[in-house]
Amino acid sequence: MTGALPFQVQLALPEWIPDAVSGAGVVATDADKVALAIELSRRNVEARTGGPFGAVVFGPDHRVVAAAVNRVMPATCSLAHAEAMAYMLAQQRLGRARLNRDDEDRPLGPFVLATSSQPCCQCYGATVWAGIDRLLIGARSEDVEALTEFDEGPLPQDWVGELERRGITVVRDLLRDQARAVLRAYGEAGGDRY
Amino acid sequence: MTGALPFQVQLALPEWIPDAVSGAGVVATDADKVALAIELSRRNVEARTGGPFGAVVFGPDHRVVAAAVNRVMPATCSLAHAEAMAYMLAQQRLGRARLNRDDEDRPLGPFVLATSSQPCCQCYGATVWAGIDRLLIGARSEDVEALTEFDEGPLPQDWVGELERRGITVVRDLLRDQARAVLRAYGEAGGDRY
């Protein structure tokens, strides 16, 4: 180990992201929101710019606030999952650490996270603090674990209920088969586990 | 909401961190490792540069790999907890996304995270992936929740066992009273809840 004590972290998206998202416009339905997250997961595998996961934060106007993909290996950062990247980028853009609350703790939402696969244990926890009102999920954890070598980690037994009690609505199995298809293609190609 | 789609996240430590850590040298014992994390939590409150939490990654030589504090409000980022910052900084310094494994998945540890308070639900999950062998904890979650207005979030019922089964030894209550004193001072001063 060499060098000075590290002082700053930089995490960047792949260069193709703006092009993939800029034409999205108003994305009204839950399924269409998850479709965009799945499309990003597919392109991330195709471009070899990270793992097979995509996530998008939408604002109350159903437009993209931030879109992200898994960047663990390119960024050398175990936290750089798609959901975590999307939260961080959205918070920096909107200038607040809790997306759906203003400085006086008044509600600003609804804010939505659409993700191609169920969040792992880390992104599950990050979801509790990020300030979203709805969590839209494509593939299930068991799909991730069956079709790839990724582990999803330990969750509270009633993980959906814990989110719902904190005001976050959870919708699962949106375009699950499409999300699974990306995971399967990645797994069959023997993609790097992160 | 204005501006282009965000593309990059930057997270930085307060300027006083290198000065606070540079003289640490070899920190041999568990208690001394947690003492440094608590000292960082104390200074972060004193300098008003974030919440009352500090965390330090140590390498196999018992030297500091990365030291961090809570930066949620200054960085406008709900993920910028002390433990998450420490993991990201350590991984970037060592050039690998899993601290205790090389490219061939051979063990490199032990790597240790010392934290002033028990990790919240997000940093708990991040701990599963970061690549540490030992987790050293000062204050308990119930201390955090009793002495400040911070919520620690939902964890798996057997959260210690889940880590131990993944090869991470957990040691609790190290200098718990010292860690509690910082939390109490912060809570009594009515510090910003992130």
Interface residues (C-beta under 8 A of the other chain):
Chain A: M1 G3 A4 L5 P6 F7 Q8 V9 Q10 L11 A12 L13 I17 P18 V21 S22 G59 R63 V64 V65 A66 A67 V72 M73 A75 T76 C77 S78 L79 A84 M85 Y87 M88 L89 A90 Q91 Q92 R93 L94 G95 R96 A97 R98 C120 C121 Q122 C123 Y124 G125 A126 V128 W129 A130 G131 G153 P154 L155 P156 Q157 W159 E162 Y194
Chain B: M1 G3 A4 L5 P6 F7 Q8 V9 Q10 L11 A12 L13 I17 P18 V21 S22 G59 R63 V64 V65 A66 A67 V72 M73 A75 T76 C77 S78 L79 A84 M85 Y87 M88 L89 A90 Q91 Q92 R93 L94 G95 R96 A97 R98 C120 C121 Q122 C123 Y124 G125 A126 V128 W129 A130 G131 G153 P154 L155 P156 Q157 W159 E162 Y194
